[in-house]
Amino acid sequence: MSANVSAEMLHLFQEELRLCKVSPGETVAVLTAGTVRADYAQAFLLAARHLGANSFQVNIPNDLGMLSAASIGKTPLANCRPAINALKEADMVIDLLGLLFSQEQLEITNSGTRMLYVAEPFHVLKQMFPTESLRKRVENAAERFKTARLLHVTSKAGTDIRYQLGQYPVMTEYGYTDTPGRWDHFPSGFLFTHGNDDGVDGTVVLMPGDAIAAFRRYLTSRVVLTVEKGHVTKIEGDGMDADLISDYLSSFDDPRAYAVSHIGWGLNERAKWFHMVETRELNRERAMNSLSFYGNVLFSTGPNTELGGTNDTACHLDLPLRNCSLTLDGELIVERGTIVPADMRK
């Protein structure tokens, strides 16, 4: 065993691959860039082989500043046909590079290869390790979500926004993948869709304690976003947060950055809202605690390519909101941060 791979990491990754139903004779590919997450790569390669699968690594130069905000959807894998073709031949890809929102990810998963994105620090992987119960609750939620045609989010703070639904599919994330062509993020625990093009209108009020995932920080002041026909048209607030969000969006010099992206809610009771206060690895944390914590409403802006849309802007903001209420076609799903339907509750 490599000196960089602990027995604990190897065991956890074996259990993750078991959830993904990795079996003898399958092939698992591990995608990396440079030396980033080299310990994870080695552990996954060994874990796959311990389960009787074949495994190999595709490692490419990290020449785009991997996982930086400005490179969302743009990866060093682009135009590297031999590497893409090799990954498409695998039964499963462990993505340690970060292909989210990229055409490469879509091409690989469309070939039938299942994919698992892993980027969180090891303590978060342990803390939020997925369960079959979480999967069942997320899938129960998805059944309601798929048939809904109107999503409405409100809050005492003043949020009041409506999403016309039906144009885009629902995406579930529960932390593992065992079906051909399915992508997931280890760990996670939420679901989402996009509103119809031009079909999102209203007001979103961000309050102190809500999170700005891209900045890895909590808001300290009230911010009011006005949304018209699927785009943020006004950003108001008396504190620094409104200026930060406004400057960030404008820095991309792309009007599509102001588009409303996905909407959904969190169902993972193991996720911690306060994680950014206690963690010492903010530079590595990918904010999955914030996106997944139980009862949050996940509002976001930016690209929609992951669900078949055409907006491939590099600007993406996830803004998990606390204490909101959410309805689907009038049915109460989240009430002030509490999950209501029994088949979604922890």
Contacts in CASP RR format, 6 or more apart in sequence:
PFRMAT RR
TARGET T0000
AUTHOR 0000-0000-0000
METHOD contacts of the structure
MODEL  1
MSANVSAEMLHLFQEELRLCKVSPGETVAVLTAGTVRADYAQAFLLAARH
LGANSFQVNIPNDLGMLSAASIGKTPLANCRPAINALKEADMVIDLLGLL
FSQEQLEITNSGTRMLYVAEPFHVLKQMFPTESLRKRVENAAERFKTARL
LHVTSKAGTDIRYQLGQYPVMTEYGYTDTPGRWDHFPSGFLFTHGNDDGV
DGTVVLMPGDAIAAFRRYLTSRVVLTVEKGHVTKIEGDGMDADLISDYLS
SFDDPRAYAVSHIGWGLNERAKWFHMVETRELNRERAMNSLSFYGNVLFS
TGPNTELGGTNDTACHLDLPLRNCSLTLDGELIVERGTIVPADMRK
1 7 0 8 1.000
1 10 0 8 1.000
1 46 0 8 1.000
2 39 0 8 1.000
2 42 0 8 1.000
2 46 0 8 1.000
4 38 0 8 1.000
4 39 0 8 1.000
4 42 0 8 1.000
5 39 0 8 1.000
5 42 0 8 1.000
5 43 0 8 1.000
5 46 0 8 1.000
9 39 0 8 1.000
9 40 0 8 1.000
9 43 0 8 1.000
9 122 0 8 1.000
10 43 0 8 1.000
10 46 0 8 1.000
10 47 0 8 1.000
10 50 0 8 1.000
12 122 0 8 1.000
12 125 0 8 1.000
12 126 0 8 1.000
12 129 0 8 1.000
13 40 0 8 1.000
13 43 0 8 1.000
13 44 0 8 1.000
13 46 0 8 1.000
13 47 0 8 1.000
14 47 0 8 1.000
14 50 0 8 1.000
14 51 0 8 1.000
15 129 0 8 1.000
16 47 0 8 1.000
16 116 0 8 1.000
16 129 0 8 1.000
16 130 0 8 1.000
16 176 0 8 1.000
16 186 0 8 1.000
17 28 0 8 1.000
17 44 0 8 1.000
17 47 0 8 1.000
17 48 0 8 1.000
17 51 0 8 1.000
17 53 0 8 1.000
18 51 0 8 1.000
19 130 0 8 1.000
19 132 0 8 1.000
19 175 0 8 1.000
19 176 0 8 1.000
19 178 0 8 1.000
20 92 0 8 1.000
20 114 0 8 1.000
20 116 0 8 1.000
20 176 0 8 1.000
20 177 0 8 1.000
20 178 0 8 1.000
21 178 0 8 1.000
22 28 0 8 1.000
22 48 0 8 1.000
22 51 0 8 1.000
22 53 0 8 1.000
22 91 0 8 1.000
22 92 0 8 1.000
23 51 0 8 1.000
23 52 0 8 1.000
23 53 0 8 1.000
24 51 0 8 1.000
24 52 0 8 1.000
24 53 0 8 1.000
25 52 0 8 1.000
25 53 0 8 1.000
25 54 0 8 1.000
26 53 0 8 1.000
26 54 0 8 1.000
26 91 0 8 1.000
26 92 0 8 1.000
27 53 0 8 1.000
27 54 0 8 1.000
27 55 0 8 1.000
27 56 0 8 1.000
27 89 0 8 1.000
27 90 0 8 1.000
27 91 0 8 1.000
27 92 0 8 1.000
28 44 0 8 1.000
28 45 0 8 1.000
28 48 0 8 1.000
28 53 0 8 1.000
28 54 0 8 1.000
28 55 0 8 1.000
28 90 0 8 1.000
28 91 0 8 1.000
28 92 0 8 1.000
28 93 0 8 1.000
28 94 0 8 1.000
29 55 0 8 1.000
29 56 0 8 1.000
29 57 0 8 1.000
29 58 0 8 1.000
29 86 0 8 1.000
29 87 0 8 1.000
29 90 0 8 1.000
29 92 0 8 1.000
29 93 0 8 1.000
29 94 0 8 1.000
30 41 0 8 1.000
30 44 0 8 1.000
30 45 0 8 1.000
30 55 0 8 1.000
30 56 0 8 1.000
30 57 0 8 1.000
30 58 0 8 1.000
30 93 0 8 1.000
30 94 0 8 1.000
30 96 0 8 1.000
31 57 0 8 1.000
31 58 0 8 1.000
31 59 0 8 1.000
31 77 0 8 1.000
31 87 0 8 1.000
31 93 0 8 1.000
31 94 0 8 1.000
31 95 0 8 1.000
31 96 0 8 1.000
31 97 0 8 1.000
31 99 0 8 1.000
32 38 0 8 1.000
32 41 0 8 1.000
32 57 0 8 1.000
32 58 0 8 1.000
32 59 0 8 1.000
32 60 0 8 1.000
32 96 0 8 1.000
32 97 0 8 1.000
33 59 0 8 1.000
33 60 0 8 1.000
33 61 0 8 1.000
33 62 0 8 1.000
33 66 0 8 1.000
33 76 0 8 1.000
33 96 0 8 1.000
33 97 0 8 1.000
34 59 0 8 1.000
34 60 0 8 1.000
34 61 0 8 1.000
34 62 0 8 1.000
36 62 0 8 1.000
36 66 0 8 1.000
36 96 0 8 1.000
36 97 0 8 1.000
37 96 0 8 1.000
37 118 0 8 1.000
37 119 0 8 1.000
40 94 0 8 1.000
40 96 0 8 1.000
40 118 0 8 1.000
41 57 0 8 1.000
41 59 0 8 1.000
41 94 0 8 1.000
41 96 0 8 1.000
44 55 0 8 1.000
44 94 0 8 1.000
44 96 0 8 1.000
44 118 0 8 1.000
45 55 0 8 1.000
45 56 0 8 1.000
45 57 0 8 1.000
46 55 0 8 1.000
48 54 0 8 1.000
48 55 0 8 1.000
49 55 0 8 1.000
53 91 0 8 1.000
56 86 0 8 1.000
56 90 0 8 1.000
58 83 0 8 1.000
58 86 0 8 1.000
58 87 0 8 1.000
60 76 0 8 1.000
60 77 0 8 1.000
60 80 0 8 1.000
60 83 0 8 1.000
60 97 0 8 1.000
61 76 0 8 1.000
62 76 0 8 1.000
63 76 0 8 1.000
64 71 0 8 1.000
64 74 0 8 1.000
64 75 0 8 1.000
64 76 0 8 1.000
65 71 0 8 1.000
66 76 0 8 1.000
66 97 0 8 1.000
66 98 0 8 1.000
67 98 0 8 1.000
67 119 0 8 1.000
67 286 0 8 1.000
69 214 0 8 1.000
69 314 0 8 1.000
69 315 0 8 1.000
69 316 0 8 1.000
70 252 0 8 1.000
70 314 0 8 1.000
71 314 0 8 1.000
72 100 0 8 1.000
72 101 0 8 1.000
72 303 0 8 1.000
72 314 0 8 1.000
72 315 0 8 1.000
72 316 0 8 1.000
73 99 0 8 1.000
73 100 0 8 1.000
73 101 0 8 1.000
73 102 0 8 1.000
73 103 0 8 1.000
73 303 0 8 1.000
73 305 0 8 1.000
73 312 0 8 1.000
73 314 0 8 1.000
74 102 0 8 1.000
74 314 0 8 1.000
75 97 0 8 1.000
75 98 0 8 1.000
75 99 0 8 1.000
75 102 0 8 1.000
75 104 0 8 1.000
76 97 0 8 1.000
77 83 0 8 1.000
77 84 0 8 1.000
77 97 0 8 1.000
77 99 0 8 1.000
77 102 0 8 1.000
77 104 0 8 1.000
78 102 0 8 1.000
78 103 0 8 1.000
78 104 0 8 1.000
84 104 0 8 1.000
84 107 0 8 1.000
84 108 0 8 1.000
87 93 0 8 1.000
87 108 0 8 1.000
87 113 0 8 1.000
88 107 0 8 1.000
88 108 0 8 1.000
88 111 0 8 1.000
88 112 0 8 1.000
88 113 0 8 1.000
89 113 0 8 1.000
90 113 0 8 1.000
91 113 0 8 1.000
91 114 0 8 1.000
92 113 0 8 1.000
92 114 0 8 1.000
92 115 0 8 1.000
92 116 0 8 1.000
92 177 0 8 1.000
93 108 0 8 1.000
93 113 0 8 1.000
93 114 0 8 1.000
93 115 0 8 1.000
93 116 0 8 1.000
94 115 0 8 1.000
94 116 0 8 1.000
94 118 0 8 1.000
95 105 0 8 1.000
95 115 0 8 1.000
95 116 0 8 1.000
95 117 0 8 1.000
95 118 0 8 1.000
96 118 0 8 1.000
96 119 0 8 1.000
98 117 0 8 1.000
98 119 0 8 1.000
99 105 0 8 1.000
99 108 0 8 1.000
99 115 0 8 1.000
99 117 0 8 1.000
100 117 0 8 1.000
100 306 0 8 1.000
101 303 0 8 1.000
101 305 0 8 1.000
101 306 0 8 1.000
101 312 0 8 1.000
101 316 0 8 1.000
103 305 0 8 1.000
105 115 0 8 1.000
105 183 0 8 1.000
106 305 0 8 1.000
106 306 0 8 1.000
108 115 0 8 1.000
109 115 0 8 1.000
109 181 0 8 1.000
109 182 0 8 1.000
109 183 0 8 1.000
110 181 0 8 1.000
111 181 0 8 1.000
112 180 0 8 1.000
112 181 0 8 1.000
113 180 0 8 1.000
113 181 0 8 1.000
114 177 0 8 1.000
114 178 0 8 1.000
114 179 0 8 1.000
114 180 0 8 1.000
114 181 0 8 1.000
114 182 0 8 1.000
114 183 0 8 1.000
115 177 0 8 1.000
115 181 0 8 1.000
115 182 0 8 1.000
115 183 0 8 1.000
115 184 0 8 1.000
116 175 0 8 1.000
116 176 0 8 1.000
116 177 0 8 1.000
116 183 0 8 1.000
116 184 0 8 1.000
116 185 0 8 1.000
116 186 0 8 1.000
117 183 0 8 1.000
117 184 0 8 1.000
117 185 0 8 1.000
117 186 0 8 1.000
118 125 0 8 1.000
118 185 0 8 1.000
118 186 0 8 1.000
119 185 0 8 1.000
119 284 0 8 1.000
119 286 0 8 1.000
120 128 0 8 1.000
120 186 0 8 1.000
120 187 0 8 1.000
120 284 0 8 1.000
120 285 0 8 1.000
120 286 0 8 1.000
120 288 0 8 1.000
121 279 0 8 1.000
121 281 0 8 1.000
121 284 0 8 1.000
121 285 0 8 1.000
123 279 0 8 1.000
123 281 0 8 1.000
124 187 0 8 1.000
124 275 0 8 1.000
124 279 0 8 1.000
124 285 0 8 1.000
124 288 0 8 1.000
124 289 0 8 1.000
125 186 0 8 1.000
125 187 0 8 1.000
127 187 0 8 1.000
127 270 0 8 1.000
127 272 0 8 1.000
128 187 0 8 1.000
128 188 0 8 1.000
128 189 0 8 1.000
128 268 0 8 1.000
128 270 0 8 1.000
128 271 0 8 1.000
128 288 0 8 1.000
128 289 0 8 1.000
128 292 0 8 1.000
129 187 0 8 1.000
129 270 0 8 1.000
130 174 0 8 1.000
130 175 0 8 1.000
130 176 0 8 1.000
130 186 0 8 1.000
130 187 0 8 1.000
130 188 0 8 1.000
130 189 0 8 1.000
134 174 0 8 1.000
134 175 0 8 1.000
134 189 0 8 1.000
134 267 0 8 1.000
134 268 0 8 1.000
135 174 0 8 1.000
135 175 0 8 1.000
135 176 0 8 1.000
137 267 0 8 1.000
137 343 0 8 1.000
137 344 0 8 1.000
137 345 0 8 1.000
137 346 0 8 1.000
138 172 0 8 1.000
138 173 0 8 1.000
138 174 0 8 1.000
138 189 0 8 1.000
138 190 0 8 1.000
138 191 0 8 1.000
138 267 0 8 1.000
139 172 0 8 1.000
139 174 0 8 1.000
140 341 0 8 1.000
140 343 0 8 1.000
140 344 0 8 1.000
141 172 0 8 1.000
141 191 0 8 1.000
141 265 0 8 1.000
141 267 0 8 1.000
141 333 0 8 1.000
141 341 0 8 1.000
141 344 0 8 1.000
142 170 0 8 1.000
142 172 0 8 1.000
142 191 0 8 1.000
144 328 0 8 1.000
144 331 0 8 1.000
144 333 0 8 1.000
144 341 0 8 1.000
145 170 0 8 1.000
145 191 0 8 1.000
145 193 0 8 1.000
145 264 0 8 1.000
145 328 0 8 1.000
146 169 0 8 1.000
146 170 0 8 1.000
148 165 0 8 1.000
148 328 0 8 1.000
148 329 0 8 1.000
149 164 0 8 1.000
149 165 0 8 1.000
149 166 0 8 1.000
149 329 0 8 1.000
150 162 0 8 1.000
150 163 0 8 1.000
150 164 0 8 1.000
150 165 0 8 1.000
150 328 0 8 1.000
150 329 0 8 1.000
150 330 0 8 1.000
151 162 0 8 1.000
151 163 0 8 1.000
151 165 0 8 1.000
151 195 0 8 1.000
151 263 0 8 1.000
151 264 0 8 1.000
151 326 0 8 1.000
151 327 0 8 1.000
151 328 0 8 1.000
152 161 0 8 1.000
152 162 0 8 1.000
152 163 0 8 1.000
152 326 0 8 1.000
152 327 0 8 1.000
152 330 0 8 1.000
153 159 0 8 1.000
153 160 0 8 1.000
153 161 0 8 1.000
153 163 0 8 1.000
153 204 0 8 1.000
153 263 0 8 1.000
153 297 0 8 1.000
153 299 0 8 1.000
153 321 0 8 1.000
153 324 0 8 1.000
153 325 0 8 1.000
153 326 0 8 1.000
154 160 0 8 1.000
154 324 0 8 1.000
154 325 0 8 1.000
155 205 0 8 1.000
155 207 0 8 1.000
155 321 0 8 1.000
155 323 0 8 1.000
155 324 0 8 1.000
155 325 0 8 1.000
155 336 0 8 1.000
156 323 0 8 1.000
156 336 0 8 1.000
157 205 0 8 1.000
157 207 0 8 1.000
157 222 0 8 1.000
157 323 0 8 1.000
158 203 0 8 1.000
158 205 0 8 1.000
159 203 0 8 1.000
159 204 0 8 1.000
159 205 0 8 1.000
159 321 0 8 1.000
159 324 0 8 1.000
160 202 0 8 1.000
160 203 0 8 1.000
161 200 0 8 1.000
161 201 0 8 1.000
161 202 0 8 1.000
161 203 0 8 1.000
161 204 0 8 1.000
161 227 0 8 1.000
161 299 0 8 1.000
162 200 0 8 1.000
162 201 0 8 1.000
162 202 0 8 1.000
163 195 0 8 1.000
163 196 0 8 1.000
163 199 0 8 1.000
163 200 0 8 1.000
163 263 0 8 1.000
164 195 0 8 1.000
164 196 0 8 1.000
164 199 0 8 1.000
164 200 0 8 1.000
165 193 0 8 1.000
165 195 0 8 1.000
165 196 0 8 1.000
166 193 0 8 1.000
166 195 0 8 1.000
166 196 0 8 1.000
167 194 0 8 1.000
167 195 0 8 1.000
167 196 0 8 1.000
167 197 0 8 1.000
168 193 0 8 1.000
168 194 0 8 1.000
168 195 0 8 1.000
168 196 0 8 1.000
168 304 0 8 1.000
168 307 0 8 1.000
168 308 0 8 1.000
168 309 0 8 1.000
169 193 0 8 1.000
169 307 0 8 1.000
170 191 0 8 1.000
170 192 0 8 1.000
170 193 0 8 1.000
171 191 0 8 1.000
171 192 0 8 1.000
171 193 0 8 1.000
171 262 0 8 1.000
171 306 0 8 1.000
171 307 0 8 1.000
172 184 0 8 1.000
172 191 0 8 1.000
173 184 0 8 1.000
173 185 0 8 1.000
173 188 0 8 1.000
173 189 0 8 1.000
173 190 0 8 1.000
173 191 0 8 1.000
173 292 0 8 1.000
174 184 0 8 1.000
174 188 0 8 1.000
174 189 0 8 1.000
175 184 0 8 1.000
175 185 0 8 1.000
175 186 0 8 1.000
175 187 0 8 1.000
175 188 0 8 1.000
175 189 0 8 1.000
176 184 0 8 1.000
176 186 0 8 1.000
177 183 0 8 1.000
177 184 0 8 1.000
185 288 0 8 1.000
187 268 0 8 1.000
187 270 0 8 1.000
187 288 0 8 1.000
187 292 0 8 1.000
188 268 0 8 1.000
188 288 0 8 1.000
188 291 0 8 1.000
188 292 0 8 1.000
189 266 0 8 1.000
189 267 0 8 1.000
189 268 0 8 1.000
189 271 0 8 1.000
189 291 0 8 1.000
189 292 0 8 1.000
190 264 0 8 1.000
190 265 0 8 1.000
190 266 0 8 1.000
190 267 0 8 1.000
190 268 0 8 1.000
190 291 0 8 1.000
190 292 0 8 1.000
190 296 0 8 1.000
190 298 0 8 1.000
191 264 0 8 1.000
191 265 0 8 1.000
191 266 0 8 1.000
191 267 0 8 1.000
192 262 0 8 1.000
192 263 0 8 1.000
192 264 0 8 1.000
192 298 0 8 1.000
193 262 0 8 1.000
193 263 0 8 1.000
193 264 0 8 1.000
193 307 0 8 1.000
194 260 0 8 1.000
194 261 0 8 1.000
194 262 0 8 1.000
194 263 0 8 1.000
194 304 0 8 1.000
194 307 0 8 1.000
194 309 0 8 1.000
195 230 0 8 1.000
195 260 0 8 1.000
195 263 0 8 1.000
197 230 0 8 1.000
198 229 0 8 1.000
198 230 0 8 1.000
199 229 0 8 1.000
199 230 0 8 1.000
200 227 0 8 1.000
200 229 0 8 1.000
200 230 0 8 1.000
200 260 0 8 1.000
200 263 0 8 1.000
201 227 0 8 1.000
201 228 0 8 1.000
201 229 0 8 1.000
201 230 0 8 1.000
202 226 0 8 1.000
202 227 0 8 1.000
202 228 0 8 1.000
203 224 0 8 1.000
203 225 0 8 1.000
203 226 0 8 1.000
203 227 0 8 1.000
204 224 0 8 1.000
204 225 0 8 1.000
204 227 0 8 1.000
204 299 0 8 1.000
204 319 0 8 1.000
204 321 0 8 1.000
205 222 0 8 1.000
205 223 0 8 1.000
205 224 0 8 1.000
205 225 0 8 1.000
206 219 0 8 1.000
206 222 0 8 1.000
206 223 0 8 1.000
206 224 0 8 1.000
206 225 0 8 1.000
206 241 0 8 1.000
206 319 0 8 1.000
206 321 0 8 1.000
207 219 0 8 1.000
207 222 0 8 1.000
207 321 0 8 1.000
207 322 0 8 1.000
207 323 0 8 1.000
208 218 0 8 1.000
208 219 0 8 1.000
208 220 0 8 1.000
208 221 0 8 1.000
208 222 0 8 1.000
209 218 0 8 1.000
209 219 0 8 1.000
209 220 0 8 1.000
209 322 0 8 1.000
210 218 0 8 1.000
210 219 0 8 1.000
210 319 0 8 1.000
210 320 0 8 1.000
210 321 0 8 1.000
210 322 0 8 1.000
211 217 0 8 1.000
211 218 0 8 1.000
211 219 0 8 1.000
211 273 0 8 1.000
211 276 0 8 1.000
211 287 0 8 1.000
211 290 0 8 1.000
211 318 0 8 1.000
211 319 0 8 1.000
211 320 0 8 1.000
212 218 0 8 1.000
212 219 0 8 1.000
212 241 0 8 1.000
212 244 0 8 1.000
212 245 0 8 1.000
212 317 0 8 1.000
212 319 0 8 1.000
213 287 0 8 1.000
213 290 0 8 1.000
213 291 0 8 1.000
213 317 0 8 1.000
213 318 0 8 1.000
213 319 0 8 1.000
213 320 0 8 1.000
214 248 0 8 1.000
214 287 0 8 1.000
214 316 0 8 1.000
214 317 0 8 1.000
214 318 0 8 1.000
215 244 0 8 1.000
215 248 0 8 1.000
216 276 0 8 1.000
216 282 0 8 1.000
216 285 0 8 1.000
216 287 0 8 1.000
217 276 0 8 1.000
218 276 0 8 1.000
219 241 0 8 1.000
220 239 0 8 1.000
220 240 0 8 1.000
220 241 0 8 1.000
221 237 0 8 1.000
221 238 0 8 1.000
221 239 0 8 1.000
221 240 0 8 1.000
221 241 0 8 1.000
221 242 0 8 1.000
222 237 0 8 1.000
222 238 0 8 1.000
222 239 0 8 1.000
223 235 0 8 1.000
223 236 0 8 1.000
223 237 0 8 1.000
223 241 0 8 1.000
223 242 0 8 1.000
223 245 0 8 1.000
224 234 0 8 1.000
224 235 0 8 1.000
224 236 0 8 1.000
224 237 0 8 1.000
224 242 0 8 1.000
225 232 0 8 1.000
225 234 0 8 1.000
225 235 0 8 1.000
226 232 0 8 1.000
226 233 0 8 1.000
226 234 0 8 1.000
226 235 0 8 1.000
226 236 0 8 1.000
227 233 0 8 1.000
227 260 0 8 1.000
230 259 0 8 1.000
230 260 0 8 1.000
231 258 0 8 1.000
231 259 0 8 1.000
231 260 0 8 1.000
232 249 0 8 1.000
232 258 0 8 1.000
232 259 0 8 1.000
232 260 0 8 1.000
232 301 0 8 1.000
233 258 0 8 1.000
235 242 0 8 1.000
235 245 0 8 1.000
235 246 0 8 1.000
235 249 0 8 1.000
236 242 0 8 1.000
245 317 0 8 1.000
248 315 0 8 1.000
248 317 0 8 1.000
249 257 0 8 1.000
249 258 0 8 1.000
249 301 0 8 1.000
249 315 0 8 1.000
249 317 0 8 1.000
250 257 0 8 1.000
252 313 0 8 1.000
252 314 0 8 1.000
252 315 0 8 1.000
254 313 0 8 1.000
254 314 0 8 1.000
254 315 0 8 1.000
256 302 0 8 1.000
256 303 0 8 1.000
256 311 0 8 1.000
256 312 0 8 1.000
256 313 0 8 1.000
256 315 0 8 1.000
257 301 0 8 1.000
257 302 0 8 1.000
257 313 0 8 1.000
257 315 0 8 1.000
258 301 0 8 1.000
258 302 0 8 1.000
259 301 0 8 1.000
259 302 0 8 1.000
259 304 0 8 1.000
259 311 0 8 1.000
259 313 0 8 1.000
260 299 0 8 1.000
260 300 0 8 1.000
260 301 0 8 1.000
260 302 0 8 1.000
261 300 0 8 1.000
261 301 0 8 1.000
261 302 0 8 1.000
261 303 0 8 1.000
261 304 0 8 1.000
261 311 0 8 1.000
261 316 0 8 1.000
262 298 0 8 1.000
262 300 0 8 1.000
262 304 0 8 1.000
262 307 0 8 1.000
263 297 0 8 1.000
263 298 0 8 1.000
263 299 0 8 1.000
263 300 0 8 1.000
264 297 0 8 1.000
264 298 0 8 1.000
264 326 0 8 1.000
265 295 0 8 1.000
265 296 0 8 1.000
265 297 0 8 1.000
265 298 0 8 1.000
265 326 0 8 1.000
265 333 0 8 1.000
265 334 0 8 1.000
265 339 0 8 1.000
266 291 0 8 1.000
266 292 0 8 1.000
266 293 0 8 1.000
266 294 0 8 1.000
266 295 0 8 1.000
266 296 0 8 1.000
266 297 0 8 1.000
266 298 0 8 1.000
267 292 0 8 1.000
267 294 0 8 1.000
267 295 0 8 1.000
267 339 0 8 1.000
267 344 0 8 1.000
267 346 0 8 1.000
268 292 0 8 1.000
268 293 0 8 1.000
268 294 0 8 1.000
269 294 0 8 1.000
269 346 0 8 1.000
271 288 0 8 1.000
271 289 0 8 1.000
271 290 0 8 1.000
271 291 0 8 1.000
271 292 0 8 1.000
271 293 0 8 1.000
271 294 0 8 1.000
272 278 0 8 1.000
272 289 0 8 1.000
272 293 0 8 1.000
273 289 0 8 1.000
273 290 0 8 1.000
273 293 0 8 1.000
273 296 0 8 1.000
273 322 0 8 1.000
275 285 0 8 1.000
275 289 0 8 1.000
275 290 0 8 1.000
276 282 0 8 1.000
276 285 0 8 1.000
276 287 0 8 1.000
276 289 0 8 1.000
276 290 0 8 1.000
279 285 0 8 1.000
287 318 0 8 1.000
290 296 0 8 1.000
290 318 0 8 1.000
290 320 0 8 1.000
291 298 0 8 1.000
291 318 0 8 1.000
291 320 0 8 1.000
293 320 0 8 1.000
294 339 0 8 1.000
294 346 0 8 1.000
295 334 0 8 1.000
295 337 0 8 1.000
295 338 0 8 1.000
295 339 0 8 1.000
296 320 0 8 1.000
296 321 0 8 1.000
296 322 0 8 1.000
296 324 0 8 1.000
296 337 0 8 1.000
297 320 0 8 1.000
297 321 0 8 1.000
297 324 0 8 1.000
297 326 0 8 1.000
297 334 0 8 1.000
297 337 0 8 1.000
298 318 0 8 1.000
298 319 0 8 1.000
298 320 0 8 1.000
298 321 0 8 1.000
299 319 0 8 1.000
299 320 0 8 1.000
299 321 0 8 1.000
300 316 0 8 1.000
300 317 0 8 1.000
300 318 0 8 1.000
300 319 0 8 1.000
301 315 0 8 1.000
301 316 0 8 1.000
301 317 0 8 1.000
301 319 0 8 1.000
302 311 0 8 1.000
302 313 0 8 1.000
302 315 0 8 1.000
302 316 0 8 1.000
302 317 0 8 1.000
303 311 0 8 1.000
303 312 0 8 1.000
303 313 0 8 1.000
303 314 0 8 1.000
303 315 0 8 1.000
303 316 0 8 1.000
304 310 0 8 1.000
304 311 0 8 1.000
305 311 0 8 1.000
305 312 0 8 1.000
322 337 0 8 1.000
323 336 0 8 1.000
323 337 0 8 1.000
324 334 0 8 1.000
324 336 0 8 1.000
324 337 0 8 1.000
325 332 0 8 1.000
325 334 0 8 1.000
325 335 0 8 1.000
325 336 0 8 1.000
325 337 0 8 1.000
326 332 0 8 1.000
326 333 0 8 1.000
326 334 0 8 1.000
327 333 0 8 1.000
331 341 0 8 1.000
332 340 0 8 1.000
333 339 0 8 1.000
333 340 0 8 1.000
333 341 0 8 1.000
333 344 0 8 1.000
334 340 0 8 1.000
339 345 0 8 1.000
339 346 0 8 1.000
END
